[in-house]
Amino acid sequence: MKVLGVACGAIALLVAVGTLEARESARQLAELNSFSHLRPAGAGLSALGIAASALVYLALGWWLRDDRRALRLGLAVGVAAGLIGGSMRAWLIAEPVRDAIASYADVPEWFVWVVLVVFVALAVLVSGAGGAALAFAGVRVSRSSRSRPRP
């Protein structure tokens, strides 16, 4: 039961980080005049979001201290966070993406939805793989820090 609570907390943190990033992305996409005027304004926020997400997964592995459990739970947390967070992000950026595409091409409405579904699918895959790998790394970091002799 304790593991479930930790997993739900990790998912909530990851979704919160992704939602904050998505709001900024949606704002930037809405302000976009053309793709030739892309600016790196959100790069700092994205880097901070990636670092915060990596720390959540590393802490999860650190807490579990078991390779197999860390891989399984890191994967499960990543898939859940990718599905929930990716869906929220897709919902937040749907209108700006639709407007950006419409300014360059006349595409059917279903095309935008296909793009957003692919976006969510990729978010699930990347979050699951990254979550498993980083949680596993957290286990390894916890082991190396415990095996060092105290001065």
Short mmCIF file of the C-alpha atoms (twelve columns), coordinates in Angstrom:
data_MODEL
# 
_entry.id   MODEL 
# 
loop_
_atom_site.group_PDB 
_atom_site.id 
_atom_site.type_symbol 
_atom_site.label_atom_id 
_atom_site.label_alt_id 
_atom_site.label_comp_id 
_atom_site.label_asym_id 
_atom_site.label_seq_id 
_atom_site.Cartn_x 
_atom_site.Cartn_y 
_atom_site.Cartn_z 
_atom_site.pdbx_PDB_model_num 
ATOM 1   C CA . MET A 1   0.000  0.000  0.000   1 
ATOM 2   C CA . LYS A 2   2.924  2.297  0.741   1 
ATOM 3   C CA . VAL A 3   4.367  1.681  -2.738  1 
ATOM 4   C CA . LEU A 4   1.041  2.631  -4.333  1 
ATOM 5   C CA . GLY A 5   1.031  5.932  -2.427  1 
ATOM 6   C CA . VAL A 6   4.589  6.715  -3.481  1 
ATOM 7   C CA . ALA A 7   3.798  5.822  -7.095  1 
ATOM 8   C CA . CYS A 8   0.685  8.038  -7.096  1 
ATOM 9   C CA . GLY A 9   2.691  10.889 -5.562  1 
ATOM 10  C CA . ALA A 10  5.378  10.516 -8.227  1 
ATOM 11  C CA . ILE A 11  2.747  10.503 -10.976 1 
ATOM 12  C CA . ALA A 12  1.127  13.633 -9.533  1 
ATOM 13  C CA . LEU A 13  4.474  15.450 -9.395  1 
ATOM 14  C CA . LEU A 14  5.363  14.459 -12.949 1 
ATOM 15  C CA . VAL A 15  1.957  15.511 -14.289 1 
ATOM 16  C CA . ALA A 16  2.225  18.855 -12.460 1 
ATOM 17  C CA . VAL A 17  5.656  19.533 -13.976 1 
ATOM 18  C CA . GLY A 18  4.420  18.600 -17.449 1 
ATOM 19  C CA . THR A 19  1.303  20.740 -17.114 1 
ATOM 20  C CA . LEU A 20  3.322  23.810 -16.159 1 
ATOM 21  C CA . GLU A 21  5.537  23.288 -19.188 1 
ATOM 22  C CA . ALA A 22  2.509  22.708 -21.436 1 
ATOM 23  C CA . ARG A 23  0.895  25.987 -20.427 1 
ATOM 24  C CA . GLU A 24  4.025  27.861 -21.428 1 
ATOM 25  C CA . SER A 25  4.273  25.892 -24.675 1 
ATOM 26  C CA . ALA A 26  0.653  26.697 -25.508 1 
ATOM 27  C CA . ARG A 27  1.263  30.379 -24.821 1 
ATOM 28  C CA . GLN A 28  4.338  30.416 -27.049 1 
ATOM 29  C CA . LEU A 29  2.569  28.545 -29.839 1 
ATOM 30  C CA . ALA A 30  -0.335 30.999 -29.677 1 
ATOM 31  C CA . GLU A 31  2.096  33.931 -30.026 1 
ATOM 32  C CA . LEU A 32  3.959  32.292 -32.905 1 
ATOM 33  C CA . ASN A 33  3.796  34.326 -36.108 1 
ATOM 34  C CA . SER A 34  5.760  31.891 -38.239 1 
ATOM 35  C CA . PHE A 35  7.995  28.896 -37.795 1 
ATOM 36  C CA . SER A 36  10.901 30.965 -39.068 1 
ATOM 37  C CA . HIS A 37  10.601 33.129 -35.932 1 
ATOM 38  C CA . LEU A 38  10.908 30.364 -33.355 1 
ATOM 39  C CA . ARG A 39  12.579 31.550 -30.171 1 
ATOM 40  C CA . PRO A 40  14.331 29.573 -27.444 1 
ATOM 41  C CA . ALA A 41  12.306 31.364 -24.751 1 
ATOM 42  C CA . GLY A 42  10.949 28.160 -23.205 1 
ATOM 43  C CA . ALA A 43  14.231 26.250 -23.281 1 
ATOM 44  C CA . GLY A 44  15.062 27.133 -19.690 1 
ATOM 45  C CA . LEU A 45  11.660 26.007 -18.464 1 
ATOM 46  C CA . SER A 46  11.948 22.774 -20.458 1 
ATOM 47  C CA . ALA A 47  15.402 22.069 -19.027 1 
ATOM 48  C CA . LEU A 48  14.097 22.720 -15.516 1 
ATOM 49  C CA . GLY A 49  11.126 20.418 -16.179 1 
ATOM 50  C CA . ILE A 50  13.349 17.625 -17.467 1 
ATOM 51  C CA . ALA A 51  15.645 17.972 -14.450 1 
ATOM 52  C CA . ALA A 52  12.698 17.939 -12.020 1 
ATOM 53  C CA . SER A 53  11.210 14.879 -13.727 1 
ATOM 54  C CA . ALA A 54  14.545 13.061 -13.667 1 
ATOM 55  C CA . LEU A 55  14.879 13.776 -9.944  1 
ATOM 56  C CA . VAL A 56  11.428 12.287 -9.287  1 
ATOM 57  C CA . TYR A 57  12.382 9.054  -11.057 1 
ATOM 58  C CA . LEU A 58  15.815 8.914  -9.392  1 
ATOM 59  C CA . ALA A 59  14.207 9.431  -5.972  1 
ATOM 60  C CA . LEU A 60  11.732 6.652  -6.727  1 
ATOM 61  C CA . GLY A 61  14.580 4.234  -7.460  1 
ATOM 62  C CA . TRP A 62  16.528 5.460  -4.436  1 
ATOM 63  C CA . TRP A 63  13.509 4.758  -2.241  1 
ATOM 64  C CA . LEU A 64  12.822 1.297  -3.724  1 
ATOM 65  C CA . ARG A 65  16.451 0.076  -3.539  1 
ATOM 66  C CA . ASP A 66  15.657 -2.989 -5.658  1 
ATOM 67  C CA . ASP A 67  16.505 -3.276 -9.362  1 
ATOM 68  C CA . ARG A 68  13.467 -5.236 -10.511 1 
ATOM 69  C CA . ARG A 69  10.965 -3.231 -8.495  1 
ATOM 70  C CA . ALA A 70  12.533 0.016  -9.690  1 
ATOM 71  C CA . LEU A 71  12.342 -1.053 -13.333 1 
ATOM 72  C CA . ARG A 72  8.720  -2.174 -13.023 1 
ATOM 73  C CA . LEU A 73  7.516  0.773  -10.963 1 
ATOM 74  C CA . GLY A 74  9.558  3.288  -12.966 1 
ATOM 75  C CA . LEU A 75  7.949  1.913  -16.127 1 
ATOM 76  C CA . ALA A 76  4.448  1.957  -14.609 1 
ATOM 77  C CA . VAL A 77  4.837  5.479  -13.228 1 
ATOM 78  C CA . GLY A 78  6.285  6.672  -16.535 1 
ATOM 79  C CA . VAL A 79  3.474  5.142  -18.580 1 
ATOM 80  C CA . ALA A 80  0.799  6.584  -16.281 1 
ATOM 81  C CA . ALA A 81  2.441  10.015 -16.145 1 
ATOM 82  C CA . GLY A 82  2.980  9.972  -19.910 1 
ATOM 83  C CA . LEU A 83  -0.633 9.052  -20.572 1 
ATOM 84  C CA . ILE A 84  -2.162 11.537 -18.122 1 
ATOM 85  C CA . GLY A 85  0.362  14.309 -18.646 1 
ATOM 86  C CA . GLY A 86  0.621  13.780 -22.397 1 
ATOM 87  C CA . SER A 87  -3.165 13.920 -22.717 1 
ATOM 88  C CA . MET A 88  -3.328 17.106 -20.671 1 
ATOM 89  C CA . ARG A 89  -0.538 18.650 -22.720 1 
ATOM 90  C CA . ALA A 90  -2.241 17.642 -25.975 1 
ATOM 91  C CA . TRP A 91  -5.476 19.216 -24.762 1 
ATOM 92  C CA . LEU A 92  -3.658 22.436 -23.762 1 
ATOM 93  C CA . ILE A 93  -1.788 22.796 -27.057 1 
ATOM 94  C CA . ALA A 94  -4.551 21.535 -29.398 1 
ATOM 95  C CA . GLU A 95  -5.866 24.960 -30.402 1 
ATOM 96  C CA . PRO A 96  -2.450 26.627 -30.906 1 
ATOM 97  C CA . VAL A 97  -1.270 23.616 -32.933 1 
ATOM 98  C CA . ARG A 98  -4.451 23.718 -35.021 1 
ATOM 99  C CA . ASP A 99  -3.926 27.446 -35.678 1 
ATOM 100 C CA . ALA A 100 -0.238 26.996 -36.499 1 
ATOM 101 C CA . ILE A 101 -0.966 24.211 -38.980 1 
ATOM 102 C CA . ALA A 102 -3.891 26.129 -40.501 1 
ATOM 103 C CA . SER A 103 -1.662 29.127 -41.200 1 
ATOM 104 C CA . TYR A 104 0.543  26.951 -43.459 1 
ATOM 105 C CA . ALA A 105 -1.694 24.254 -44.885 1 
ATOM 106 C CA . ASP A 106 -5.311 23.377 -45.390 1 
ATOM 107 C CA . VAL A 107 -5.629 20.018 -43.656 1 
ATOM 108 C CA . PRO A 108 -8.708 18.139 -42.479 1 
ATOM 109 C CA . GLU A 109 -9.697 18.375 -38.802 1 
ATOM 110 C CA . TRP A 110 -8.841 14.725 -38.210 1 
ATOM 111 C CA . PHE A 111 -5.209 15.423 -39.124 1 
ATOM 112 C CA . VAL A 112 -4.677 17.569 -36.023 1 
ATOM 113 C CA . TRP A 113 -6.232 14.887 -33.829 1 
ATOM 114 C CA . VAL A 114 -3.967 12.233 -35.349 1 
ATOM 115 C CA . VAL A 115 -0.945 14.458 -34.630 1 
ATOM 116 C CA . LEU A 116 -2.063 14.863 -31.006 1 
ATOM 117 C CA . VAL A 117 -2.744 11.132 -30.551 1 
ATOM 118 C CA . VAL A 118 0.731  10.340 -31.889 1 
ATOM 119 C CA . PHE A 119 2.102  12.976 -29.491 1 
ATOM 120 C CA . VAL A 120 0.427  11.238 -26.522 1 
ATOM 121 C CA . ALA A 121 1.624  7.802  -27.680 1 
ATOM 122 C CA . LEU A 122 5.195  9.072  -27.908 1 
ATOM 123 C CA . ALA A 123 4.871  10.707 -24.473 1 
ATOM 124 C CA . VAL A 124 3.819  7.339  -23.024 1 
ATOM 125 C CA . LEU A 125 6.723  5.489  -24.693 1 
ATOM 126 C CA . VAL A 126 9.385  8.029  -23.748 1 
ATOM 127 C CA . SER A 127 8.113  8.474  -20.193 1 
ATOM 128 C CA . GLY A 128 7.894  4.728  -19.635 1 
ATOM 129 C CA . ALA A 129 11.385 4.016  -20.952 1 
ATOM 130 C CA . GLY A 130 12.893 7.039  -19.231 1 
ATOM 131 C CA . GLY A 131 11.106 6.268  -15.972 1 
ATOM 132 C CA . ALA A 132 12.369 2.696  -15.893 1 
ATOM 133 C CA . ALA A 133 15.942 3.700  -16.746 1 
ATOM 134 C CA . LEU A 134 16.096 6.585  -14.261 1 
ATOM 135 C CA . ALA A 135 14.480 4.609  -11.429 1 
ATOM 136 C CA . PHE A 136 17.026 1.839  -12.066 1 
ATOM 137 C CA . ALA A 137 19.790 4.460  -11.958 1 
ATOM 138 C CA . GLY A 138 18.365 5.691  -8.642  1 
ATOM 139 C CA . VAL A 139 18.790 2.199  -7.195  1 
ATOM 140 C CA . ARG A 140 22.391 2.097  -8.385  1 
ATOM 141 C CA . VAL A 141 23.133 5.532  -6.937  1 
ATOM 142 C CA . SER A 142 21.637 4.502  -3.593  1 
ATOM 143 C CA . ARG A 143 23.798 1.367  -3.546  1 
ATOM 144 C CA . SER A 144 26.984 3.239  -4.382  1 
ATOM 145 C CA . SER A 145 26.367 5.840  -1.701  1 
ATOM 146 C CA . ARG A 146 25.718 3.145  0.936   1 
ATOM 147 C CA . SER A 147 28.816 1.133  0.024   1 
ATOM 148 C CA . ARG A 148 31.242 3.981  0.553   1 
ATOM 149 C CA . PRO A 149 33.135 3.865  3.831   1 
ATOM 150 C CA . ARG A 150 32.417 6.714  6.219   1 
ATOM 151 C CA . PRO A 151 35.441 8.925  6.990   1 
# 
